[in-house]
């Protein structure tokens, strides 16, 4: 059974937490003690029903204010699929939290309040979805009960959002009219909207194909550990352990080790106590090569027929996540998979106003700012472009003075 990771985005009070709570409640995915706490809570809706947003509002400040601040992860499954949901905050103040929650998602649910239509936050969240390369988008037009389940309101919002989707080059966009509060079109199709001929949200999530991009030719495995016991029993044992980021490695595949450029052939693959003929993305394996090659932690094993970029000068999109502003005069650490090296931001190309999508010249980056920079790294990185391979096209910036993660990076080009 495969897993679908998705996140919700929308303005404050658009109903993100309520929608997730409704999914959990209507699929019987709530534990008995959670249900008891829910029923005894003093937070009720205007009509006296249970406030399902409580299921995801974990922080006291969230419960008191009725807003989402931190990312909350929830898990449930049906007969067809397992799901991991990230409930991300909608306020611009918590943009970094949203980027964190969305970074591993296969699909985005963007909520729009039927009363308000496409607003500034809708533009901002859609831009972030585009920036993070999320291919599948569901636009849930929520609170349809508050506009009398009017089809013309639904169609008007679709027409406006399609202009934005075209501007951001969003391809797979689907529209569903819902009421998270009442449960309309969340798990079952609504009787109140018989004019809607599509699927309910849950049925769509169960069927959406997230494996439509074949990355088998982009086989990548960063080496996390070199296993060399040097005992009498395992005198000649030499294995390279790590998690396959993308693609597939098979026995007898020709591989290249970066950054050295050395070549060899896969002789054996170990997966727990098994010796499979192939290792696929997501599996943690040990690879044995036919040749004794100098490999250490931080090196990357790739298939020889589709080499990644290999550069010390990289153009990247940067989301700044620290209260202290970016300082272009100091060295940061960049962590790209298991590789850690020093780097500097040598140039700020522009910043993006994520409410209007306009690009502006800039000489600084502050908390939640997003834009494009050029990085200069001490050691060459073996990376793919983010649009081609998210798993190997991203990295984080770390402030060596505080050891805090201060930025998220998406690689866009190797600079000549």
N, C-alpha and C positions, 0 to 999 in steps of 0.2 A: 504494500500500500504506500503510494508516494505522498509526499508532504507538500502542501501549498503554504508558502509564507506570504502574508499580506499585511498591509498597514492601512490605517484610516487617516484621512486628512480632511480638514474643514475648518471653518471659522469657529470661534468660541460660541457655544450654545447651538451649534448646528446638529448636535445629537450623536457625535461619534461614540461616546461611551455608552449611550443608551442603545445604539445599534448593535454594538458588540455584546452588551448585556442581553439584548433580545435574542441574538444568535445562540448564546450559551443557554439561555432559559428555555427557548423553544426546541432545542435539540437535546434537552435533559442532560446537559453537561455540567450541572451545578451539584456539588457535593451536599450531603444532607445538612452539615453544620453551616455551610454557606447559605443554604436556603432558609434555615431557621433564623440566622442573623439578618438576612434580607427582610424576612417577614416581620421581625421585631424592631426593625429600624424605624426611627421617627421621620425619615426622609420619604415623603410621599409626593406623587404627582398631584396636579390640581384636581383630577377626578378621583383621587383617593387610592389609585393603584400604586403598586410598588415601584420605586425609582430604581430601574435596572442599572443605572450608571454607577451605583454603589459597587457593583461587581468589579469594576476596573479602577475606581478611584481609591488607590491604596494609601496615599499620603493624607495625613490629617488636614493639611492646608487645602488639598483637593476636595475633601468631603465638606469642609467648612465653606469654601468659596463656590463649590459646584463647577470647578473648571479642572482641566487636565494640565498638570505641570510636568511630571516625569513620564517616561515611556513605561507602559505596563504591558507585559506579555501574557497572553492567555492561550490555552491549548484545548482543543476539542477534536473529536473525530466523528465521522458518520460511517456507514457501511462502505462508502466509496473512497474516502480520502481522510488523511489527517491534516489538521490545520494549526498553524502558529500565527496568532494575531498580535500585532503591535499597535496599541492604542497610543497615538502620538499627539502632543499638544498642538493646538492651532495658532496660538498667539505668536506674533513675530518675536517676542522676547525669548521664546524657547525654540527658535529655529534650529539650533544645534542639536536639541533633543530629538526633533523630528528627523533630521538628517541621519542621526544615529539609528533610530528605529527603522528607517526606510532603507538603510544601506544593504540589507540582505534580503529584501523582499522581492518576490516574483511578480506581485500584483499590487496595485494601489486602488483603494476605494476613496474617492473624493466626494464628500458630502456637500450638497448645496441646499440651503433653506429655500423651500418653494416660495416663501413670502418675499425673500430678498433677491433671489436669482444670483447671477454671476457677480461677485463682489471682489474687492481688492485682494482679500485673502485667497480667493479661488485662483486668481492669477498667480499669486506667490506660490501656492502649493503645487499648482500644475507645472510651474517652472522648475521647482525642485524635483518633481517626478521626472521631467524631461532631463534635467541635469544628471540625475542618478541612473538614467538609462533603464527605467522600469518600462517594460514593453506593454504590459496589460493594464488597462485602466477601466474601472467601473465608476461611472458618475451616478451616484445615488441622489436623486432629487427627493429630499426628505421633507417631512411635515406636510405631506399631501392632504392629510386630514384637516389641516388648518386653512386650506384654500378650497375646501369642498370637493377634493379629488378631481379638480378641473383639468381636463386633458389639454386645453389651450395653454394653461400655465406651464405644463410639462413641455409642450412643443416649443414654446417661446424660449425657455431656458436652453433646450437642446440647440436651437438655432444660434443663440449667442455663444454657447460653449464651443460649437463647431468652428467658429472663427478663431477662437483662442487655440484650439487643438491644431488647426492648420498652421498657425503662426509658430507654434512650438514643435511642429512636426511629430505630433502624437498620432500613431497609426491605429492601434487596436483599442478604440474607445467604445464602451458599451453604456447604455443609459437604462436605468431602472427607476420607476417612481415608487417610493416607499413611504411608510410611516413607521419609524422605529418604535415610537410610543405605543401604537395600536397593534403592531405586528404585520401590517399590510405589506405583502410581497417580500417579506424577509425570509421566511421558511416556506410558506405556502402562498400561492397566488391569491390576490385579494378580490373579494366579491365587489368591493367598492369601486374597483377600476377595471371593469370588464372590457373597457376599450384598449387596455394594454395586452398585447398578444405575446409578449416575451416570457422569459422564465423568471422565477423568483430569484432572489440574491443567492440563497444557499444552493439551489440547483445549478446556477451559473458557476459558482465557485467549485462545485464538485466536478464539473465537466471541462473547465478551461484548460487548455493544453499549454503547459509552461515549458515543455521540452521541445519546442518547435525549432530551436536554433541548434544545429549540429556543430559542436565544438570538438569533435573527435580528433580533428587534425591539429588542434592547439593543446597538445598534451603537455602539462606543466606540473612539476613536483619540486617545491623547495625542500632542500635537505635540512631536516631538523636535528638529526643525530647520526653520527657514523658509529656503527656497531662493530667493534673489533675486540672480541673477548681475549684473544691471545692466551688461550688455555691449551693444554695438551689435547683435550677432546675436540676443541674447535680452533685448531692451530691456524688454519688458513681462512677462517670465516671473516668476510668483510661485506657488510650490508649497509645500505643507505636508507634510513627510515624517514618517513614524512607522509603528509597527506596530499593526495592527488588533487590539485586545485581545479583542473579542467581536463577534458579529453580522456583518452584511454591509452594506456601503455600495455603492449602485448609482448610475449616472449619473442625474441629475435628481432625486436624493433631496434633500428639504429637510433642512437640518442647522442645529444651534444650536452656537455656540461658547461654552464656559464657561471662566471665570466671567463674562465680559462680558454674555452673553445675546444677542449679535448673531446674526442669522439670514442664511442664504444658501442657494444650491443648488449641488450638485456638477456642475461643468462637464466635468471630465476626470479620469481616474484613470491614473496611470503605474505600471507594474510592470516594472522593468528597461527593456528597449527596447520593451515592449508597451503597448498602451492598452486594457486590458480594460473590459468594461461593469460589472464589479463587483469589489469587494475583500472578501475573507473573513478571518475570524479567523486570526491567525498570519502573515498576509502583511505584508511591509514595503513600503509604497507611498507615492507622492506624490499628494496630492489637490489639484486646482485648483478654486477656487470662482468663481462668476459675478460676485461683488461683491468689491471691495477692502475687506477687513475687517482690523482691527487684531488680529493674532494673533501670539503669541510662544511660545517654548518653555515647556512646562508647562501651556498651555491644552489643553482637550479638545474634540474635535469629536464631537458625538453626533447621532443622528437626532432630529429635532424632535418626533416623535410619542411618544417614550418617554424623557423626561428623567430623569437621575439625581438623587439627593439633592444639595443644594447648601447646605453649612452650615459654620460655624466651631466648632460645639459637637457633638461626636460621642461616642456611647456605643460602646465597643469591647471585645472580648476581647483580653487582652494576655498574651503568653508572654514572660517576662523572661529574657534570654539573657546577661547580663553578671555577672561576679563582683562588681562594685560594685552595691550596692542602688539601687533607684529613688529618686530625690530629687525630691519634688513641689515643691520650692522653686525649682528651676532650669528654664531653657529647654532643650528638646531640639529637634532637627530631625526633622520627619516627611517621609519620601519616599513619595509616592503616585504610582506610575508615574514620569513625568518631572517632576512637580511637587515642589519642595522648599520647605518653609516652616517657621517656628518654631512650637513648640507647648509647652504645659504639661499635665501630668496634674493636672487640677483637683480630681479626687475619685476615691478608690478605693472602688468599690461593694462588692466582696467578693473573696475568694480561694477557689479550689476545692481541696479535698483530693482529689487525683486518684486516690487509692487507695480512698476511700469515696464519692466524688462529692458530699460534703457541702460547702455554701457557708458560709464564715465571714467575719465582719467583719474588716477588716485595715487597718493603717495603713502597711504597707511591702510591697515586693516584692523578693525575693532571687532568686538564680540558680535557674532552672527553675520558678519560681512561675507559676501561671496563674490569671487571674481577670478581673474586669470593671472597667473604669475609664471616666471621662469625660474627654475631651480637649478642650482649647481651643486652636484654631489661629489663627495671625496672619492667614492668608488663607483664604478659603472653599475647601473641596475639593469637586470634582464626583465623587461616589462612588455606587456601588450598595451595597445591603445584601449582605453576604457570602453569605448563603443564596441570593440571587437571581443573583449574578454574581461568582464567586470572583475572576475576573481583575481586576475593578474595585472589589472590596470589601475589598482588603487593602493593607497598607502596612508600612513598617518605621520604627522609631525609631532615631535616630542621636545619640550623645553628641557634641556639637560640640567638647568639650574633647579628646577622643581620636580622633574620627572613626570610632569603632567602632559597629557595629550592636548595639544593646542590647535591642531588643524587636521582636516580630512582632505585628501588629495585624490583627484581623478586625472590620470595621465591622458593628454590629448595629442602630443607629438614629441618626437625626438628632434631637438634643435641642432641644425647643422653647425 
